[in-house]
Amino acid sequence: MNKKNFGNKTEKIKRVLSDHQKVGKRFIPPFLQKVSNLQEVMWLDYILPELLWLGLLNEFYDYKTGAALALSLAKAAVTVNDQPNKIWFASTSSYSTLKKNQKNKIITFIRSSNELELLQKALFPLGVFYPKCPLNFLFGGRLPRTKKPNVILEKFKFLLSRMFDRTGIPSTRMQANAVYIAFVTDMLIVDNKTTLANFPAIADYPETEESIRIAGSVRATTTAFFGFEQNKKSSPWSTYFWNRGFELESCDYE
């Protein structure tokens, strides 16, 4: 990269982050600068396992179809939820809060719209390799099996590795789907003057300055949802996910 291109890139970054507040090495978007009680949470350790199902939907289908399927499931969960507080049904762990009869109702809802099978196909690796995944109720009590576990596992590992970079396109779209769920289920309301006001422009990431700004706000919002004290609880799923991963690597399938 020559000096001219480097200078142009630097100026572009400065313009994108001009309304952000620098805290250490992090840049906080305007609408989160006054938020208190925000805690740091680890992307790989905690957030990635929670949102991975959204990434699976995007990778198996496409970004728009993945977002639509995820929203349908989340909206069905909101419909059956009888707890006084709203629940953000973008995280995997949120589905462990539902009772058996509520899960059965969800299956009825999404089966009627022919979306159950689509969800099962995309989330197949979780059913095969993670028998304790909170989303496995979608398989109706019978976890899927495969004659080619090694092949499926290698594909799953490759997909997972693409999500390690939180700023990459797959991870950004996955987080955008989570924020989209928050918008539609009334978990998140933003002022029309904030960066997220033109949320659909995230689809252009990372080709435009606006999409880069929105992506930054999406990541900050995702961190906020997991980091707020009332939402940041111990996550048995995240711990189980990585522990199970170590087991899978050493497992010898026959």
Secondary structure, 3 states (H helix, E strand, C coil): CCHHHHHHHHHHHHHHCCCCEEECCEEECHHHCCCCCCCCCCHHHHHHHHHHHHHHHHHHCCHHHHHHHHHHHHHHHHHHCCCCCCCCCCCHHHHHHCCHHHHHHHHHHHHHCCCHHHHHHHCHHHHHHCCCCHHHHHHCCCCCCCCCHHHHHHHHHHHHHHCCCCCCHHHHHHHHHHHHHHHHCCCCCCCCCCHHHHHHHHHHCCCCHHHHHHHHHHHHHHHHHHHCCCCCCCCHHHHHHHHHHHHHHHCCCC
